[in-house]
Amino acid sequence: MESEKRPTFLTVLCVLSFIGSGCSLLSYLSVGLSFNTLRHIVFETDTYEAYFAMAPNMRTSMELTFSLPKWYFLLNGLLYAASFAGVVLMWRLRRTGFHVYTIAQCLIILLGMLIVPGTGVPYGAIVWTGLFVAGYAVNLKHMNKY
């Protein structure tokens, strides 16, 4: 029985998605699981004022980050885990992975739009996600139906 060969384009897309989804998964879960400790370190230690004196624009960024609910980071981490799982399935030439990946990516974009204040429509994220989804869609013919 001859095994199916994964097309090079699909391999490249999967590797890039492994990197993106994997790093995002680790980042969001790390922040979500250590949220209170990180907030304490950033805002309540002796180095707080000295740090922000060196990087004053960072204060606004950190205040916005820690104004978000802890569950936002945990939910994003879970959505990136689903995205990663979808890529694993597509790597194994399973069409179900395409649907899992696409739904997870759309929910990630929607979550950011609904929860993060003042962000509006993230056109860049939509374009990049659309390009990856289109690339995967082109490769659906190489994937099994289950």
Disulfide bonds with the S-S distance in Angstrom:
none
